[in-house]
Amino acid sequence: MNLNLSGKTALVCGSSQGLGLASAIELAILGANIILMARDESKLKNALNQLNTEHNQLHSYLVADFNDSKNVQLVIDHYISNGNTIDILINNTGGPAAGRAIDAKAADYLQAFNNHLICNQILTQAVTPGMIQSGYGRIINIISTSVMQPIYGLGVSNTIRAAVANWGKTLSVELGKFGITVNNVLPGFTNTVRADYVVKKKVADSGLSEEKVMEELLSKIPVGRMGSTEEFGSVVAFLCSPAASYVNGVNLPVDGGRTGWL
Ligand SMILES: NC(=O)c1ccc[n+]([C@@H]2O[C@H](COP(=O)([O-])OP(=O)(O)OC[C@H]3O[C@@H](n4cnc5c(N)ncnc54)[C@H](OP(=O)(O)O)[C@@H]3O)[C@@H](O)[C@H]2O)c1
């Protein structure tokens, strides 16, 4: 099985912590050069130190803010115009604020659409010409299992994630013939700052104790526990490898079997 990513360059968004960083760590273990992207430069520098360099990779980072799509466009255009190419793109950023769909404002939906779909589109448009030229490309969209089963209390997120998933599936059809695969990876309940935020919001909204909220969340997961970031990043890295060349256009839950289990 060919898992070798030596000589490949991966742009990993939302990678100063959590699922993005875990994906970058696993991609580096397979030999890829990593370009981290997020807003906080000091966290990016710290994340850079966690990446494997046994294959003599050159890792670096780009600072960009997905709240500002023009900024993302400037940053990626500058990077590509300097003659750089990207073989692997991991589209990812922080999740929208929790809350019911009925209570959200139009501006909340527009902001989330901009952060999650428009920024992905800008990055994808910028990197695909190089992928087409080399005949190798991997695009992974980190989304959520809410694509398959909406989650109560995450109204804006549920809505926008579905748009991103269908965008990804559409691209997989358009780009497959160029050796580019596009896949959506759907995290379940995984141990990160975001998961902590969702638990605390549930505690505040329900009045239940944190222990009770956790017990209820875990009772819905067949393997009976949260996922680790490493378990998630390993799946992303596999899908980016040569070995996964015939996996294209899937929505892959990494959720311990939660989705569809009643
Ligand atoms: N963890 C879970 O259980 C879970 C489950 C389902 C879905 N998800 C989704 O998966 C994605 C990643 O989750 P996570 O748990 O890794 O989240 P996280 O721990 O909150 O990490 C988010 C990452 O995105 C970056 N980021 C946030 N806002 C940004 C912005 N405006 N521009 C650029 N970068 C930004 C953050 O860095 P900076 O702050 O430095 O910019 C950080 O590196 C999120 O969309 C989340 O909602 C997570």
The ligand as a Tripos MOL2 file, in Angstrom:
@<TRIPOS>MOLECULE
LIG
   48    52     1     0     0
SMALL
NO_CHARGES

@<TRIPOS>ATOM
      1 N1        -14.3420   18.5220   17.3150 N.am      1 LIG1
      2 C1        -15.5230   18.0290   17.0370 C.2       1 LIG1
      3 O1        -16.0910   17.2230   17.7930 O.2       1 LIG1
      4 C2        -16.2100   18.4210   15.7540 C.ar      1 LIG1
      5 C3        -17.3610   17.7160   15.3640 C.ar      1 LIG1
      6 C4        -18.0120   18.0610   14.1880 C.ar      1 LIG1
      7 C5        -17.5400   19.1130   13.4250 C.ar      1 LIG1
      8 N2        -16.4050   19.7890   13.8300 N.ar      1 LIG1
      9 C6        -15.9520   20.8970   12.9740 C.3       1 LIG1
     10 O2        -14.6650   20.6210   12.4590 O.3       1 LIG1
     11 C7        -13.9490   21.8700   12.3040 C.3       1 LIG1
     12 C8        -12.6560   21.8020   13.1060 C.3       1 LIG1
     13 O3        -12.9900   21.5090   14.4300 O.3       1 LIG1
     14 P1        -11.9710   21.5670   15.6530 P.3       1 LIG1
     15 O4        -12.5990   20.7660   16.7100 O.co2     1 LIG1
     16 O5        -10.6020   21.2560   15.2140 O.co2     1 LIG1
     17 O6        -12.0650   23.1190   16.0280 O.3       1 LIG1
     18 P2        -11.0660   24.0330   16.9020 P.3       1 LIG1
     19 O7        -10.3400   23.2180   17.9010 O.co2     1 LIG1
     20 O8        -11.9230   25.1600   17.3560 O.co2     1 LIG1
     21 O9         -9.9910   24.5620   15.8280 O.3       1 LIG1
     22 C9        -10.3630   25.4460   14.8200 C.3       1 LIG1
     23 C10        -9.1480   25.8300   13.9960 C.3       1 LIG1
     24 O10        -9.5830   26.7520   12.9770 O.3       1 LIG1
     25 C11        -8.8550   27.9800   13.0980 C.3       1 LIG1
     26 N3         -9.7810   29.0690   12.8270 N.ar      1 LIG1
     27 C12       -10.8900   29.4040   13.5290 C.ar      1 LIG1
     28 N4        -11.4550   30.4930   13.0020 N.ar      1 LIG1
     29 C13       -10.6950   30.8540   11.9400 C.ar      1 LIG1
     30 C14       -10.7560   31.9100   10.9950 C.ar      1 LIG1
     31 N5        -11.7120   32.8520   11.0610 N.pl3     1 LIG1
     32 N6         -9.8220   31.9890   10.0290 N.ar      1 LIG1
     33 C15        -8.8150   31.0600    9.9690 C.ar      1 LIG1
     34 N7         -8.7170   30.0420   10.8300 N.ar      1 LIG1
     35 C16        -9.6290   29.9440   11.8190 C.ar      1 LIG1
     36 C17        -8.3440   28.0070   14.5290 C.3       1 LIG1
     37 O11        -7.1320   28.7660   14.6370 O.3       1 LIG1
     38 P3         -7.0580   30.3470   14.9470 P.3       1 LIG1
     39 O12        -8.0070   30.6110   16.0630 O.co2     1 LIG1
     40 O13        -5.6190   30.5740   15.2690 O.co2     1 LIG1
     41 O14        -7.4470   31.0490   13.6720 O.co2     1 LIG1
     42 C18        -8.0620   26.5360   14.7810 C.3       1 LIG1
     43 O15        -6.7920   26.1910   14.2760 O.3       1 LIG1
     44 C19       -14.8930   22.9640   12.8030 C.3       1 LIG1
     45 O16       -15.5990   23.5140   11.7150 O.3       1 LIG1
     46 C20       -15.8360   22.2050   13.7240 C.3       1 LIG1
     47 O17       -17.0820   22.8440   13.9200 O.3       1 LIG1
     48 C21       -15.7390   19.4690   14.9650 C.ar      1 LIG1
@<TRIPOS>BOND
     1     1     2 1
     2     2     3 2
     3     2     4 1
     4     4     5 ar
     5     4    48 ar
     6     5     6 ar
     7     6     7 ar
     8     7     8 ar
     9     8     9 1
    10     8    48 ar
    11     9    10 1
    12     9    46 1
    13    10    11 1
    14    11    12 1
    15    11    44 1
    16    12    13 1
    17    13    14 1
    18    14    15 2
    19    14    16 1
    20    14    17 1
    21    17    18 1
    22    18    19 2
    23    18    20 1
    24    18    21 1
    25    21    22 1
    26    22    23 1
    27    23    24 1
    28    23    42 1
    29    24    25 1
    30    25    26 1
    31    25    36 1
    32    26    27 ar
    33    26    35 ar
    34    27    28 ar
    35    28    29 ar
    36    29    30 ar
    37    29    35 ar
    38    30    31 1
    39    30    32 ar
    40    32    33 ar
    41    33    34 ar
    42    34    35 ar
    43    36    37 1
    44    36    42 1
    45    37    38 1
    46    38    39 2
    47    38    40 1
    48    38    41 1
    49    42    43 1
    50    44    45 1
    51    44    46 1
    52    46    47 1
@<TRIPOS>SUBSTRUCTURE
     1 LIG1         1 GROUP 0 **** ****
